[in-house]
Amino acid sequence: MNPPPRVSLVRRCRTLVTRALVLVLAATAALLFAGPAPAQAATTARQIPVPAAPMGWASWNAFAAKVDFNVIKKQVDAFVAAGMPQAGYEYINIDEGWWQGTRDGAGNITVDEAEWPGGMKAIADYIHSKGLKAGIYTDAGKDGCGYYFPTGRPAAPGSGSEGHYGQDMLQFSRWGFDFVKVDWCGGDAEGLDPKATYQAISDAVATATATTGRPLALSLCNWGYDNPWNWAPGMGPMWRTNTDIFFHGGTPSYSNVLTAFDRNIHPTAQHTGSYNDPDMMVVGMTGLTAAQNRSHMNLWAISGAPMLAGLDLTTLTGETTSILTNPEVIAVDQDPRGLQGIEVAEDTTGLQVYGKVLTGSGNRAVVLLNRTSTTQNMTVRWSDLGLTNASATVRDLWARQNVATTGTSYTTSVPAGGSVMLTVTGGTEQSASTYNGTSSFSGVVAGSAGLKTVEVSYTNTASTARTATLTVNGQTPTKVSFPPTGSSAGNVSVNVSLAKGNANTIAFSGAPTLEGIVVRPLPGRNGTLITGTGSGRCVDIDDNTIANGTDAQLWDCNGGQNQVWQYHSTRKELVVYGNKCLDAYNLGTTNGTRVVIWDCNGQNNQKWNLGSDGTLTNVNAGLCLDAYGAATAGGTKLVLWTCNGQDNQKWTVS
């Protein structure tokens, strides 16, 4: 859980040279960057499955802090009776409220055995007796959420694990728990550093696992504060990207679902068993229709999110059960490639097409999301998905039937506020570039700035995964896991963001010996870098931050997702991350008005005219995008200013 908005809390959560060919076709021809490398490049098509996003049930949404042995036992029994395990759900996670903060003289956690007969080991044993895995909960601070926001129980001082990370993780493991969610109420109130704190907790989890031999999956739950997608990969299999999907005492809504989904798309962080987490699901709870529940499942699946049901399972209806257990939708979520789906088209505001690269060649999942108030025909184009205009099979995952075999595109009707989920299989991949190398690849070519899928070929003959650091063009590094391959080579996939041209570098540190990489286009996410004439630096959103009101600034061009903008010429919007518009703050029209990012809303302060002289003029204000004070240093804020023709108001959009 996390608290509702509250003023008193501390601030909220922040080699070898490329094989590409350069061909000069004629004196007047454009410079072309070649596609595939020579056929002898050492790569393999054998994809290695990565750990899937966790699936199960968690107690908070339905019960808040009012949990005990009998509550959990009934949920376990209902979970099994509904066939959830057969559908792939495996965790039963006990959230906040199981512990009131007491410890014995040695500092070990103690619980009320009137509520938990036999202690916490007994409930873990019961969960295991059903062939399931058991999850438990604590806080990163000294005092947990039950102290700051008691919900049905008295305030519980001391109900966090600060000062006891190693001791508590070992105790959880010895009790038999397989999963631990670590919340952030105490951490937030105390002003702890999220990255350092969760690294210490992750280290404690690793030590506990090594001691007991029982893997303990860590769920980092600091609500997206301080941008965990930058640093959480490698610490645990999942990290929260936003505040609670709804607050205790309220009612879930479809709007909550959409907001959680929108904040969860960080495709360069999600890979090789590490997942962005938009929170527990509210499928089947009061507040959503059946159609909205299906869309909820579609959005979690296309984004590859952890699927933790949150309703009272004793109230399950046949309809809700069929939604939660749809095998074809779940298969998209659990795809062994482990990548995140992303928006690949929005030709008309509110008509959004999302695509996800699936295991195998030429396979994609698609969600057509209609956020408008009227039924609309929507189209998915193969070209946006990285496929050629060749025949592919289209399947409707809720109708559970093939609906077309066609090339180029597929169009269908999508109800107002609803969605359709499809797979496109058996297609032909667009041309890719292949590079040999053992650890670092320079001169990597991109025809356009934006997101690409990279298949990394390697051999890991060990019995355990090996973790490496991936750095792209000096962007924020991420941790990549290389699972065992056996004696022959295999590949894993990551999404990376590249700049246009042939000056990209993809480098691995600490990886097993690599054989090569294949870089595949995702044309639906092609965009541009906006480079200042005076500074030579790019329009950038600091630290991959997604919060509304974050200032645009100058920074060294690196082609990261926080620098790749899509210009929608008909709407005159400059969009970053897929859903944030470059915005003149608060409809400002005066010199010095801040230029920020904000949820796209169609207002004129989010519209920009691209001038032939290199200016970007705000439609509402009639003022130019300006590097404040004509400064050129990294971190210089961007503002609106009277157009004056100076170089700090001129931009190259390419």
C-alpha positions, -999 to +999 in steps of 0.1 A: +000+000+000+009+036+000-007+066+018-033+089+003-020+124-004-009+140+028+009+173+034+028+161+065+048+134+046+083+141+034+086+148-003+072+122-027+089+099-049+128+108-082+354-049-299+345-049-331+335-022-356+300-023-370+293-043-401+270-016-415+277-006-450+279+030-462+269+031-499+272+062-520+247+055-548+253+088-568+266+123-562+231+135-556+219+105-536+213+106-498+237+089-474+222+055-467+229+034-436+230-003-445+208-029-429+219-065-421+255-074-416+272-102-435+257-136-430+287-149-411+278-128-380+278-150-350+243-149-336+216-175-327+179-174-331+174-197-300+156-175-275+162-184-238+131-180-216+134-155-188+115-156-155+080-144-161+062-116-141+048-129-108+012-140-107-010-146-077-033-129-052-026-102-026-047-093+004-046-055+006-072-044-019-100-065-004-090-066+033-066-038+040-050-045+074-078-069+086-060-102+079-055-133+100-050-170+095-087-177+088-090-149+063-060-161+043-070-198+046-104-190+030-087-171+002-063-199-004-092-224-006-112-201-030-081-195-051-077-233-056-114-239-062-115-213-089-087-230-109-063-200-105-032-222-101-040-240-134-042-206-151-007-198-139-013-179-106+009-191-078+015-166-051-007-159-020+007-126-006-002-114+029+000-076+028+000-050+056-017-058+089-003-092+098+022-077+123+018-050+149+055-043+153+065-065+183+099-082+186+115-105+212+146-098+232+168-109+203+150-086+179+131-113+161+096-105+149+068-119+171+031-122+161-002-126+179-007-164+178-044-159+187-047-145+151-020-167+136-021-201+153+013-217+150+028-184+139+035-173+103+052-206+095+019-223+098+001-202+072+031-205+049+029-242+053-008-242+045-002-222+014+026-246+004+004-276+010-018-264-019+012-263-042+014-225-040+040-199-030+036-176+001+043-139+002+047-115+032+050-078+037+071-052+056+083-016+053+117-001+046+115+023+075+114+018+113+076+024+113+055+010+086+023+021+069+002+007+098+018+033+121+012+063+098-021+052+084-038+026+106-066+009+087-088-012+110-061-018+135-044+004+161-013+024+150+017+000+151+050+016+159+080-004+149+063-023+122+091-017+097+123-035+091+149-007+092+178-018+113+167-055+109+169-060+071+192-091+073+174-105+103+139-101+089+146-114+055+162-145+070+133-149+093+108-146+065+128-172+045+130-196+075+092-193+080+089-205+044+080-174+025+089-171-011+081-134-017+084-102+003+069-068-005+087-039+010+066-007+013+078+028+017+057+047+043+085+047+069+112+052+043+093+082+029+086+098+063+122+094+073+136+107+040+156+076+033+174+073+000+154+048-021+181+034-042+205+028-013+178+015+009+164-010-015+199-021-025+206-029+012+173-049+013+181-067-019+215-077-005+197-090+026+173-110+005+202-125-014+220-135+018+188-150+032+183-170+000+219-183+001+215-192+038+182-212+035+183-222-001+148-208-006+145-181-032+128-149-019+114-127-046+116-090-037+088-065-046+101-029-043+071-007-034+082+029-032+053+040-055+075+052-084+092+079-063+127+088-075+122+069-107+129+033-097+129+022-134+164+038-135+179+017-107+156-011-096+164-037-124+186-064-108+174-057-072+142-077-075+118-090-101+093-061-097+091-025-087+061-002-083+059+026-108+030+046-093+008+053-062-019+028-052-044+019-079-070+031-054-068+043-018-083+024+011-119+035+018-125+044-019-138+025-048-117+013-078-125+030-111-115+024-147-098+058-146-076+045-118-066+015-141-057+038-170-036+061-148-017+031-133-011+017-168+001+050-182+027+055-155+040+020-159+055+021-194+093+021-191+103-003-218+141+000-215+139-011-178+118-042-183+137-072-195+153-105-186+130-111-156+127-075-142+092-060-144+075-026-140+046-030-115+015-009-119+000-024-086-024-052-077-053-056-100-089-046-093-105-070-117-139-082-103-141-055-077-170-030-074-166-001-097-157-018-130-179-033-157-171-067-173-158-048-204-136-027-182-123-058-164-113-073-198-095-040-207-078-041-174-064-076-182-055-065-217-034-035-204-016-055-177-009-083-203+004-060-231+027-043-206+039-076-192+030-065-157+028-087-126-007-101-123-018-101-086-055-103-082-069-082-053-106-090-049-121-112-022-119-146-039-148-160-020-170-136-040-157-147-074-184-150-101-181-172-132-177-141-153-148-127-132-132-161-131-133-165-169-118-130-172-090-136-147-081-170-162-082-163-200-053-184-211-045-165-242-044-131-225-022-146-197+001-161-223+008-126-236+016-113-201+038-143-194+056-144-227+090-160-222+107-131-240+098-108-211+095-075-230+071-046-224+045-035-249+046+001-260+024+025-279+031+023-316+004+046-331-021+073-322-032+087-355-062+103-337-062+115-301-074+088-278-072+060-304-041+042-292-024+011-306+000-008-284+024-036-296+045-061-278+073-082-293+066-119-285+087-150-285+096-163-320+100-146-353+072-124-367+049-126-336+033-096-319+005-089-294-016-058-300-041-038-279-064-013-296-074+011-268-103+035-275-102+063-249-129+083-267-166+084-259-178+069-292-172+035-309-144+038-334-128+017-362-092+012-353-063-001-374-030-018-365-004-015-393+023-042-396+049-016-404+044+000-369+051-033-353+084-039-371+069-064-396+069-062-434+037-060-455+035-098-457+007-121-447+002-128-410-026-144-389-047-121-367-064-137-336-089-121-312-079-132-277-113-128-261-133-144-289-105-170-290-106-174-327-086-163-357-103-134-374-081-127-405-051-138-425-038-106-442-009-084-450-003-047-443-029-040-415-061-051-397-091-029-388-118-036-363-145-018-343-136-009-307-163+003-283-162+036-265-138+034-236-130-002-245-103-022-261-096-052-283-067-076-278-051-094-308-021-114-317-004-110-351+016-142-358+036-157-386+046-123-399+079-114-415+104-093-395+117-061-411+154-059-419+177-060-389+214-051-384+237-077-370+270-071-352+298-094-339+315-088-306+322-101-272+312-072-250+309-039-267+294-028-300+302+006-315+290+021-347+255+007-342+232+020-369+196+035-364+177+049-393+156+069-368+159+078-332+138+058-308+132+023-294+147-008-309+147-045-298+181-060-294+187-098-293+219-106-274+236-139-283+257-155-255+266-188-239+263-193-201+272-229-192+268-222-155+237-234-135+227-199-125+220-166-142+248-141-146+241-104-142+257-077-163+255-040-167+242-026-200+250+010-211+237+026-242+253+059-255+261+069-219+224+067-208+215+055-173+228+019-172+206-011-164+212-046-151+206-075-175+203-111-165+218-139-187+201-172-177+219-205-183+220-217-219+236-251-216+265-258-239+251-240-269+244-203-275+211-187-269+197-151-268+178-128-246+162-095-256+162-060-243+147-027-256+171+001-261+167+037-273+191+049-300+200+081-317+197+084-355+228+076-374+258+052-369+274+066-338+255+044-312+273+023-287+258-007-269+282-020-242+280-048-216+301-051-185+303-084-165+283-104-191+293-139-202+311-140-235+289-126-262+287-137-298+268-108-313+237-087-313+208-082-337+192-048-336+156-048-348+134-017-356+102-008-338+090+019-363+060+028-343+083+044-318+105+062-342+110+098-332+135+127-333+160+144-312+156+182-308+191+197-309+199+233-300+218+252-326+236+273-300+244+246-276+246+214-296+227+198-268+193+180-269+159+188-253+158+164-224+136+154-194+159+150-165+165+115-151+137+098-171+112+116-149+075+113-159+059+136-134+037+164-147+055+198-144+090+184-149+111+211-166+125+205-201+163+212-202+194+209-224+215+179-220+242+160-239+225+141-268+223+103-261+192+091-278+175+081-245+137+077-242+137+110-223+151+128-254+131+111-282+102+132-293+074+123-317+059+153-336+023+148-345+020+172-373-018+173-375-021+180-337+012+200-336+022+181-304+057+171-293+053+139-274+078+121-252+074+087-235+043+081-256+019+102-235+036+134-222+034+166-242+058+195-243+038+222-225+039+259-217+032+258-180-002+269-168-011+284-202+017+310-198+021+337-224+049+358-209+087+357-213+102+332-190+072+309-189+085+274-179+084+247-206+075+214-190+060+180-197+023+173-190-003+147-198-014+155-234-047+173-233-051+190-267-048+226-254-029+252-275-002+255-249+009+220-260+010+229-297+041+240-315+048+253-350+081+241-365+095+271-385+117+268-416+142+290-397+146+263-369+122+280-344+096+262-323+068+286-316+041+279-290+007+282-306-010+296-275+017+322-266+032+330-299+066+328-282+097+307-291+112+278-273+143+293-258+174+281-238+172+305-209+197+333-209+213+319-241+231+294-219+245+263-234+254+242-204+238+209-196+209+214-172+199+248-188+161+252-184+139+258-215+114+286-214+092+307-237+106+340-249+099+366-276+113+353-309+145+371-316+163+349-342+192+340-319+208+305-319+194+297-285+160+297-301+169+276-331+165+238-331+173+209-354+145+183-353+159+151-368 
